[in-house]
Amino acid sequence: MPTEKLVLTFPPRLVREPLTSRLTKDYDLMVNIMRASISPDEAGHMVVEVEGSAEQLEAGRKYMEQIGVSFEPLSKDVRWIEERCTHCTACISVCPTDALMVDRETMKVSFDAEKCIGCELCIPVCVYKAMEVRV
């Protein structure tokens, strides 16, 4: 089944709208919330991975458009530049998905791009600039 990673932005009036529930229940989509910033009376932002048939994905996008949710494909990839990495492990504690890991025997850092959700939390903590955003 096709999967899309989307960045959703919605106005304050929709913060209390059960968006993911409706996508799941009404459009039979599997929704995985990868990152969210939602506060009352403020615009909301979510990074989601949505899985379903092409028809289901299209119906879900139309629903979001109709209610005023804007969305765009997640177009940023975080890249690990191994040559710059000193294996200090500063990035390990901020990575919410364990895309950055340390081998406890060798104390070497590794990066699994498949697990990365593009949250960019690793970028400011890496003083060696071994993490970067590929746009």
PENOR-V583086 format. One record per pair of residues at least 12 apart in sequence whose ideal C-beta (glycine too) atoms are under 7 Angstrom apart, sorted by sequence separation. I is the first residue (numbers start at 1). GAP is how many residues later the second one is. D is the distance in whole Angstrom. If there is no record, write none. Layout:
BEGIN
i=[I | I]
gap=[GAP | GAP]
d=[D | D]
END
This chain:
BEGIN
i=[35 | 99 | 20 | 33 | 34 | 89 | 99 | 120 | 34 | 33 | 34 | 32 | 99 | 31 | 32 | 92 | 98 | 99 | 91 | 97 | 31 | 97 | 87 | 89 | 97 | 29 | 30 | 87 | 29 | 30 | 87 | 100 | 15 | 29 | 96 | 28 | 85 | 15 | 95 | 23 | 29 | 47 | 94 | 95 | 28 | 29 | 94 | 12 | 15 | 27 | 12 | 12 | 29 | 80 | 91 | 94 | 11 | 27 | 10 | 27 | 9 | 10 | 91 | 90 | 91 | 9 | 27 | 90 | 8 | 23 | 8 | 78 | 7 | 8 | 78 | 91 | 22 | 77 | 5 | 6 | 76 | 78 | 86 | 85 | 5 | 6 | 74 | 78 | 84 | 84 | 85 | 3 | 4 | 84 | 3 | 3 | 81 | 1 | 17 | 19 | 80 | 1 | 80 | 81 | 1 | 2 | 4 | 14 | 78 | 79 | 14 | 2 | 14 | 78 | 79 | 11 | 76 | 77 | 10 | 10 | 76 | 75 | 8 | 9 | 8 | 7 | 6 | 7 | 6 | 6 | 7 | 5 | 6 | 4 | 5 | 47 | 47 | 35 | 34 | 35]
gap=[12 | 12 | 13 | 13 | 13 | 13 | 13 | 13 | 14 | 15 | 15 | 16 | 16 | 17 | 17 | 17 | 17 | 17 | 18 | 18 | 19 | 19 | 20 | 20 | 20 | 21 | 21 | 21 | 22 | 22 | 22 | 22 | 23 | 23 | 23 | 24 | 24 | 25 | 26 | 27 | 27 | 27 | 27 | 27 | 28 | 28 | 28 | 29 | 29 | 29 | 30 | 31 | 31 | 31 | 31 | 31 | 32 | 32 | 33 | 33 | 34 | 34 | 34 | 35 | 35 | 36 | 36 | 36 | 37 | 37 | 38 | 38 | 40 | 40 | 40 | 40 | 41 | 41 | 42 | 42 | 42 | 42 | 42 | 43 | 44 | 44 | 44 | 44 | 44 | 45 | 45 | 46 | 46 | 46 | 47 | 48 | 49 | 50 | 50 | 50 | 50 | 51 | 51 | 51 | 52 | 52 | 53 | 53 | 53 | 53 | 54 | 55 | 55 | 55 | 55 | 57 | 57 | 57 | 58 | 59 | 59 | 60 | 61 | 61 | 63 | 64 | 65 | 65 | 66 | 67 | 67 | 68 | 68 | 69 | 69 | 70 | 71 | 82 | 83 | 84]
d=[4 | 6 | 7 | 6 | 5 | 5 | 5 | 6 | 6 | 6 | 6 | 6 | 4 | 6 | 4 | 7 | 6 | 4 | 7 | 5 | 5 | 7 | 6 | 6 | 6 | 5 | 4 | 5 | 7 | 7 | 5 | 6 | 6 | 4 | 6 | 6 | 6 | 6 | 7 | 7 | 5 | 6 | 4 | 6 | 6 | 7 | 6 | 5 | 5 | 5 | 6 | 6 | 5 | 4 | 4 | 6 | 6 | 5 | 7 | 4 | 6 | 5 | 6 | 5 | 6 | 5 | 7 | 6 | 7 | 5 | 5 | 5 | 5 | 6 | 6 | 6 | 7 | 6 | 7 | 6 | 5 | 6 | 5 | 7 | 5 | 6 | 6 | 7 | 5 | 6 | 4 | 6 | 5 | 4 | 7 | 5 | 5 | 5 | 7 | 7 | 6 | 6 | 6 | 7 | 6 | 6 | 6 | 6 | 6 | 5 | 6 | 6 | 6 | 6 | 5 | 6 | 5 | 5 | 7 | 4 | 6 | 7 | 6 | 5 | 5 | 7 | 5 | 5 | 7 | 6 | 6 | 7 | 6 | 7 | 4 | 6 | 7 | 6 | 4 | 5]
END
